[in-house]
Amino acid sequence: MRRWPGGARLALALGMGLLATACGDDGPLGVRLQYQVSCQQTGGCVAVTRGFSSAEDETTPPLLSCRVGRVDDTRSTIRFEAKFSEDISIRLVQAVFNRETGSVANNNCRVQVTEDNLFEGACGSLAPSPEQPCQLGAIERTGNQISGTILCVGLPANADITKLREVGAPGVTVSPFRFTFENCEGT
């Protein structure tokens, strides 16, 4: 991650603080997110780790957004994006989850990871497969905090579906990574 000179870092932090405050209902948007994009099963790429924690002030914050919406009496949606640059980002789109069990429906849920190329696939509660490469663990809501896990295996590039990536926790084995947001819009 790039370090900013003191004054630029302070101005950026203040600007992000204002942006984050506008997005959350009860305070600034907080996040803990660290993931690795790799090709452990297919080869052909160098693993990269991306992440951000709003508790750390020495990293350049990504552009963040998070929204929780209500579908009906038992289900809600969550969507988030962490954009590190034009060519590096991660998005969870339209994940519908049961508010009691946290389980995720497989309907319109998508995970999009940009690492120069856009890698995208369906997501849900089922184990990763070619039809649904991303598995979401139970979505947990506690007060103004929402969290869950994501594991993608065989996530294809939109431009070339033979390019596949894994997205999971940093390390040598492919395992789910955890995301936590505080004060998402709609919580």
BADOVEX-854410 format. One record per residue (C-alpha): residue in one letter; x, z, y. Coordinates in nm, 3 decimals, decimal comma, m for minus. Layout:
N
<r><rest>A</rest><px>X</px><pz>Z</pz><py>Y</py></r>
...
***
This chain:
187
<r><rest>M</rest><px>0,000</px><pz>0,000</pz><py>0,000</py></r>
<r><rest>R</rest><px>0,119</px><pz>m0,075</pz><py>0,352</py></r>
<r><rest>R</rest><px>0,192</px><pz>0,216</pz><py>0,588</py></r>
<r><rest>W</rest><px>0,075</px><pz>0,195</pz><py>0,946</py></r>
<r><rest>P</rest><px>0,270</px><pz>0,325</pz><py>1,245</py></r>
<r><rest>G</rest><px>0,129</px><pz>0,659</pz><py>1,365</py></r>
<r><rest>G</rest><px>m0,083</px><pz>0,527</pz><py>1,654</py></r>
<r><rest>A</rest><px>m0,219</px><pz>0,229</pz><py>1,462</py></r>
<r><rest>R</rest><px>m0,302</px><pz>0,452</pz><py>1,165</py></r>
<r><rest>L</rest><px>m0,488</px><pz>0,696</pz><py>1,390</py></r>
<r><rest>A</rest><px>m0,686</px><pz>0,414</pz><py>1,558</py></r>
<r><rest>L</rest><px>m0,769</px><pz>0,265</pz><py>1,218</py></r>
<r><rest>A</rest><px>m0,873</px><pz>0,605</pz><py>1,082</py></r>
<r><rest>L</rest><px>m1,097</px><pz>0,669</pz><py>1,384</py></r>
<r><rest>G</rest><px>m1,251</px><pz>0,323</pz><py>1,353</py></r>
<r><rest>M</rest><px>m1,315</px><pz>0,368</pz><py>0,981</py></r>
<r><rest>G</rest><px>m1,457</px><pz>0,712</pz><py>1,050</py></r>
<r><rest>L</rest><px>m1,708</px><pz>0,564</pz><py>1,294</py></r>
<r><rest>L</rest><px>m1,798</px><pz>0,286</pz><py>1,047</py></r>
<r><rest>A</rest><px>m1,832</px><pz>0,532</pz><py>0,759</py></r>
<r><rest>T</rest><px>m2,047</px><pz>0,771</pz><py>0,964</py></r>
<r><rest>A</rest><px>m2,287</px><pz>0,489</pz><py>1,045</py></r>
<r><rest>C</rest><px>m2,325</px><pz>0,412</pz><py>0,673</py></r>
<r><rest>G</rest><px>m2,397</px><pz>0,761</pz><py>0,539</py></r>
<r><rest>D</rest><px>m2,707</px><pz>0,970</pz><py>0,600</py></r>
<r><rest>D</rest><px>m2,540</px><pz>1,313</pz><py>0,609</py></r>
<r><rest>G</rest><px>m2,181</px><pz>1,240</pz><py>0,706</py></r>
<r><rest>P</rest><px>m1,893</px><pz>0,999</pz><py>0,657</py></r>
<r><rest>L</rest><px>m1,876</px><pz>0,784</pz><py>0,346</py></r>
<r><rest>G</rest><px>m1,629</px><pz>0,941</pz><py>0,105</py></r>
<r><rest>V</rest><px>m1,480</px><pz>0,765</pz><py>m0,196</py></r>
<r><rest>R</rest><px>m1,251</px><pz>0,821</pz><py>m0,494</py></r>
<r><rest>L</rest><px>m1,180</px><pz>0,496</pz><py>m0,677</py></r>
<r><rest>Q</rest><px>m0,877</px><pz>0,384</pz><py>m0,878</py></r>
<r><rest>Y</rest><px>m0,876</px><pz>0,094</pz><py>m1,123</py></r>
<r><rest>Q</rest><px>m0,639</px><pz>m0,146</pz><py>m1,295</py></r>
<r><rest>V</rest><px>m0,684</px><pz>m0,520</pz><py>m1,348</py></r>
<r><rest>S</rest><px>m0,490</px><pz>m0,643</pz><py>m1,650</py></r>
<r><rest>C</rest><px>m0,466</px><pz>m0,894</pz><py>m1,936</py></r>
<r><rest>Q</rest><px>m0,372</px><pz>m0,655</pz><py>m2,214</py></r>
<r><rest>Q</rest><px>m0,582</px><pz>m0,840</pz><py>m2,472</py></r>
<r><rest>T</rest><px>m0,528</px><pz>m1,200</pz><py>m2,359</py></r>
<r><rest>G</rest><px>m0,188</px><pz>m1,189</pz><py>m2,188</py></r>
<r><rest>G</rest><px>m0,083</px><pz>m1,409</pz><py>m1,899</py></r>
<r><rest>C</rest><px>m0,090</px><pz>m1,170</pz><py>m1,603</py></r>
<r><rest>V</rest><px>0,081</px><pz>m0,868</pz><py>m1,455</py></r>
<r><rest>A</rest><px>m0,135</px><pz>m0,555</pz><py>m1,437</py></r>
<r><rest>V</rest><px>m0,216</px><pz>m0,434</pz><py>m1,085</py></r>
<r><rest>T</rest><px>m0,358</px><pz>m0,100</pz><py>m0,982</py></r>
<r><rest>R</rest><px>m0,590</px><pz>m0,065</pz><py>m0,685</py></r>
<r><rest>G</rest><px>m0,737</px><pz>0,248</pz><py>m0,543</py></r>
<r><rest>F</rest><px>m0,836</px><pz>0,463</pz><py>m0,254</py></r>
<r><rest>S</rest><px>m0,935</px><pz>0,822</pz><py>m0,193</py></r>
<r><rest>S</rest><px>m1,079</px><pz>0,920</pz><py>0,143</py></r>
<r><rest>A</rest><px>m0,899</px><pz>1,256</pz><py>0,102</py></r>
<r><rest>E</rest><px>m0,562</px><pz>1,076</pz><py>0,132</py></r>
<r><rest>D</rest><px>m0,455</px><pz>0,980</pz><py>0,483</py></r>
<r><rest>E</rest><px>m0,139</px><pz>0,786</pz><py>0,393</py></r>
<r><rest>T</rest><px>m0,310</px><pz>0,480</pz><py>0,243</py></r>
<r><rest>T</rest><px>m0,474</px><pz>0,195</pz><py>0,423</py></r>
<r><rest>P</rest><px>m0,849</px><pz>0,232</pz><py>0,365</py></r>
<r><rest>P</rest><px>m1,043</px><pz>m0,062</pz><py>0,233</py></r>
<r><rest>L</rest><px>m1,364</px><pz>m0,178</pz><py>0,396</py></r>
<r><rest>L</rest><px>m1,622</px><pz>0,031</pz><py>0,210</py></r>
<r><rest>S</rest><px>m1,993</px><pz>0,010</pz><py>0,159</py></r>
<r><rest>C</rest><px>m2,228</px><pz>0,192</pz><py>m0,076</py></r>
<r><rest>R</rest><px>m2,607</px><pz>0,185</pz><py>m0,103</py></r>
<r><rest>V</rest><px>m2,855</px><pz>0,361</pz><py>m0,330</py></r>
<r><rest>G</rest><px>m3,216</px><pz>0,241</pz><py>m0,337</py></r>
<r><rest>R</rest><px>m3,535</px><pz>0,345</pz><py>m0,511</py></r>
<r><rest>V</rest><px>m3,699</px><pz>0,104</pz><py>m0,757</py></r>
<r><rest>D</rest><px>m3,987</px><pz>0,324</pz><py>m0,878</py></r>
<r><rest>D</rest><px>m4,061</px><pz>0,684</pz><py>m0,987</py></r>
<r><rest>T</rest><px>m3,782</px><pz>0,690</pz><py>m1,249</py></r>
<r><rest>R</rest><px>m3,527</px><pz>0,424</pz><py>m1,150</py></r>
<r><rest>S</rest><px>m3,285</px><pz>0,366</pz><py>m0,864</py></r>
<r><rest>T</rest><px>m3,023</px><pz>0,103</pz><py>m0,778</py></r>
<r><rest>I</rest><px>m2,663</px><pz>0,141</pz><py>m0,672</py></r>
<r><rest>R</rest><px>m2,432</px><pz>m0,115</pz><py>m0,518</py></r>
<r><rest>F</rest><px>m2,089</px><pz>m0,069</pz><py>m0,369</py></r>
<r><rest>E</rest><px>m1,791</px><pz>m0,266</pz><py>m0,244</py></r>
<r><rest>A</rest><px>m1,430</px><pz>m0,176</pz><py>m0,173</py></r>
<r><rest>K</rest><px>m1,259</px><pz>m0,468</pz><py>0,002</py></r>
<r><rest>F</rest><px>m0,883</px><pz>m0,428</pz><py>0,034</py></r>
<r><rest>S</rest><px>m0,829</px><pz>m0,781</pz><py>0,179</py></r>
<r><rest>E</rest><px>m0,991</px><pz>m1,125</pz><py>0,167</py></r>
<r><rest>D</rest><px>m0,833</px><pz>m1,180</pz><py>m0,177</py></r>
<r><rest>I</rest><px>m0,863</px><pz>m0,828</pz><py>m0,325</py></r>
<r><rest>S</rest><px>m1,190</px><pz>m0,640</pz><py>m0,378</py></r>
<r><rest>I</rest><px>m1,427</px><pz>m0,484</pz><py>m0,629</py></r>
<r><rest>R</rest><px>m1,807</px><pz>m0,488</pz><py>m0,615</py></r>
<r><rest>L</rest><px>m2,086</px><pz>m0,341</pz><py>m0,823</py></r>
<r><rest>V</rest><px>m2,405</px><pz>m0,537</pz><py>m0,757</py></r>
<r><rest>Q</rest><px>m2,763</px><pz>m0,432</pz><py>m0,836</py></r>
<r><rest>A</rest><px>m2,704</px><pz>m0,171</pz><py>m1,106</py></r>
<r><rest>V</rest><px>m3,045</px><pz>m0,022</pz><py>m1,195</py></r>
<r><rest>F</rest><px>m3,018</px><pz>0,324</pz><py>m1,347</py></r>
<r><rest>N</rest><px>m3,256</px><pz>0,587</pz><py>m1,480</py></r>
<r><rest>R</rest><px>m3,242</px><pz>0,888</pz><py>m1,247</py></r>
<r><rest>E</rest><px>m3,288</px><pz>1,137</pz><py>m1,534</py></r>
<r><rest>T</rest><px>m3,055</px><pz>0,993</pz><py>m1,801</py></r>
<r><rest>G</rest><px>m2,818</px><pz>0,789</pz><py>m1,582</py></r>
<r><rest>S</rest><px>m2,836</px><pz>0,495</pz><py>m1,824</py></r>
<r><rest>V</rest><px>m2,798</px><pz>0,150</pz><py>m1,670</py></r>
<r><rest>A</rest><px>m3,035</px><pz>m0,140</pz><py>m1,741</py></r>
<r><rest>N</rest><px>m2,876</px><pz>m0,475</pz><py>m1,824</py></r>
<r><rest>N</rest><px>m3,110</px><pz>m0,681</pz><py>m1,600</py></r>
<r><rest>N</rest><px>m2,931</px><pz>m0,808</pz><py>m1,287</py></r>
<r><rest>C</rest><px>m2,625</px><pz>m0,580</pz><py>m1,286</py></r>
<r><rest>R</rest><px>m2,296</px><pz>m0,759</pz><py>m1,198</py></r>
<r><rest>V</rest><px>m1,937</px><pz>m0,655</pz><py>m1,151</py></r>
<r><rest>Q</rest><px>m1,723</px><pz>m0,876</pz><py>m0,926</py></r>
<r><rest>V</rest><px>m1,347</px><pz>m0,828</pz><py>m0,902</py></r>
<r><rest>T</rest><px>m1,138</px><pz>m1,046</pz><py>m0,671</py></r>
<r><rest>E</rest><px>m0,765</px><pz>m1,076</pz><py>m0,742</py></r>
<r><rest>D</rest><px>m0,700</px><pz>m1,411</pz><py>m0,570</py></r>
<r><rest>N</rest><px>m0,968</px><pz>m1,548</pz><py>m0,810</py></r>
<r><rest>L</rest><px>m1,321</px><pz>m1,411</pz><py>m0,846</py></r>
<r><rest>F</rest><px>m1,382</px><pz>m1,254</pz><py>m1,187</py></r>
<r><rest>E</rest><px>m1,749</px><pz>m1,179</pz><py>m1,249</py></r>
<r><rest>G</rest><px>m1,978</px><pz>m1,072</pz><py>m1,529</py></r>
<r><rest>A</rest><px>m2,292</px><pz>m0,889</pz><py>m1,632</py></r>
<r><rest>C</rest><px>m2,294</px><pz>m0,512</pz><py>m1,673</py></r>
<r><rest>G</rest><px>m2,507</px><pz>m0,251</pz><py>m1,844</py></r>
<r><rest>S</rest><px>m2,494</px><pz>0,045</pz><py>m2,082</py></r>
<r><rest>L</rest><px>m2,390</px><pz>m0,160</pz><py>m2,388</py></r>
<r><rest>A</rest><px>m2,029</px><pz>m0,194</pz><py>m2,505</py></r>
<r><rest>P</rest><px>m1,841</px><pz>m0,491</pz><py>m2,352</py></r>
<r><rest>S</rest><px>m1,919</px><pz>m0,828</pz><py>m2,512</py></r>
<r><rest>P</rest><px>m1,888</px><pz>m1,195</pz><py>m2,407</py></r>
<r><rest>E</rest><px>m2,251</px><pz>m1,185</pz><py>m2,279</py></r>
<r><rest>Q</rest><px>m2,201</px><pz>m0,853</pz><py>m2,095</py></r>
<r><rest>P</rest><px>m1,829</px><pz>m0,792</pz><py>m2,034</py></r>
<r><rest>C</rest><px>m1,874</px><pz>m0,475</pz><py>m1,823</py></r>
<r><rest>Q</rest><px>m2,003</px><pz>m0,140</pz><py>m1,946</py></r>
<r><rest>L</rest><px>m2,125</px><pz>0,125</pz><py>m1,704</py></r>
<r><rest>G</rest><px>m2,125</px><pz>0,488</pz><py>m1,811</py></r>
<r><rest>A</rest><px>m2,408</px><pz>0,714</pz><py>m1,705</py></r>
<r><rest>I</rest><px>m2,462</px><pz>0,723</pz><py>m1,328</py></r>
<r><rest>E</rest><px>m2,463</px><pz>1,082</pz><py>m1,207</py></r>
<r><rest>R</rest><px>m2,620</px><pz>1,205</pz><py>m0,883</py></r>
<r><rest>T</rest><px>m2,546</px><pz>1,551</pz><py>m0,749</py></r>
<r><rest>G</rest><px>m2,670</px><pz>1,613</pz><py>m0,397</py></r>
<r><rest>N</rest><px>m2,513</px><pz>1,346</pz><py>m0,176</py></r>
<r><rest>Q</rest><px>m2,257</px><pz>1,242</pz><py>m0,441</py></r>
<r><rest>I</rest><px>m2,297</px><pz>0,957</pz><py>m0,690</py></r>
<r><rest>S</rest><px>m2,047</px><pz>0,870</pz><py>m0,962</py></r>
<r><rest>G</rest><px>m2,004</px><pz>0,678</pz><py>m1,284</py></r>
<r><rest>T</rest><px>m1,757</px><pz>0,482</pz><py>m1,494</py></r>
<r><rest>I</rest><px>m1,688</px><pz>0,111</pz><py>m1,541</py></r>
<r><rest>L</rest><px>m1,500</px><pz>m0,074</pz><py>m1,815</py></r>
<r><rest>C</rest><px>m1,476</px><pz>m0,454</pz><py>m1,826</py></r>
<r><rest>V</rest><px>m1,321</px><pz>m0,643</pz><py>m2,118</py></r>
<r><rest>G</rest><px>m1,302</px><pz>m1,023</pz><py>m2,109</py></r>
<r><rest>L</rest><px>m1,425</px><pz>m1,055</pz><py>m1,750</py></r>
<r><rest>P</rest><px>m1,407</px><pz>m1,432</pz><py>m1,680</py></r>
<r><rest>A</rest><px>m1,287</px><pz>m1,607</pz><py>m1,366</py></r>
<r><rest>N</rest><px>m1,560</px><pz>m1,813</pz><py>m1,199</py></r>
<r><rest>A</rest><px>m1,323</px><pz>m2,108</pz><py>m1,145</py></r>
<r><rest>D</rest><px>m1,184</px><pz>m2,106</pz><py>m1,503</py></r>
<r><rest>I</rest><px>m1,377</px><pz>m1,909</pz><py>m1,767</py></r>
<r><rest>T</rest><px>m1,072</px><pz>m1,915</pz><py>m1,997</py></r>
<r><rest>K</rest><px>m0,896</px><pz>m1,673</pz><py>m1,754</py></r>
<r><rest>L</rest><px>m1,008</px><pz>m1,328</pz><py>m1,867</py></r>
<r><rest>R</rest><px>m0,929</px><pz>m0,984</pz><py>m1,726</py></r>
<r><rest>E</rest><px>m0,980</px><pz>m0,622</pz><py>m1,822</py></r>
<r><rest>V</rest><px>m1,080</px><pz>m0,377</pz><py>m1,550</py></r>
<r><rest>G</rest><px>m1,037</px><pz>m0,011</pz><py>m1,634</py></r>
<r><rest>A</rest><px>m0,842</px><pz>0,305</pz><py>m1,567</py></r>
<r><rest>P</rest><px>m0,472</px><pz>0,267</pz><py>m1,489</py></r>
<r><rest>G</rest><px>m0,258</px><pz>0,301</pz><py>m1,800</py></r>
<r><rest>V</rest><px>m0,149</px><pz>0,132</pz><py>m2,118</py></r>
<r><rest>T</rest><px>m0,482</px><pz>0,152</pz><py>m2,300</py></r>
<r><rest>V</rest><px>m0,804</px><pz>m0,011</pz><py>m2,185</py></r>
<r><rest>S</rest><px>m1,041</px><pz>0,271</pz><py>m2,087</py></r>
<r><rest>P</rest><px>m1,315</px><pz>0,319</pz><py>m1,823</py></r>
<r><rest>F</rest><px>m1,228</px><pz>0,406</pz><py>m1,463</py></r>
<r><rest>R</rest><px>m1,432</px><pz>0,654</pz><py>m1,260</py></r>
<r><rest>F</rest><px>m1,581</px><pz>0,593</pz><py>m0,915</py></r>
<r><rest>T</rest><px>m1,726</px><pz>0,861</pz><py>m0,688</py></r>
<r><rest>F</rest><px>m1,899</px><pz>0,806</pz><py>m0,354</py></r>
<r><rest>E</rest><px>m2,030</px><pz>1,069</pz><py>m0,113</py></r>
<r><rest>N</rest><px>m2,296</px><pz>1,001</pz><py>0,150</py></r>
<r><rest>C</rest><px>m2,391</px><pz>0,652</pz><py>0,030</py></r>
<r><rest>E</rest><px>m2,661</px><pz>0,497</pz><py>0,240</py></r>
<r><rest>G</rest><px>m2,992</px><pz>0,594</pz><py>0,082</py></r>
<r><rest>T</rest><px>m2,872</px><pz>0,914</pz><py>m0,095</py></r>
***
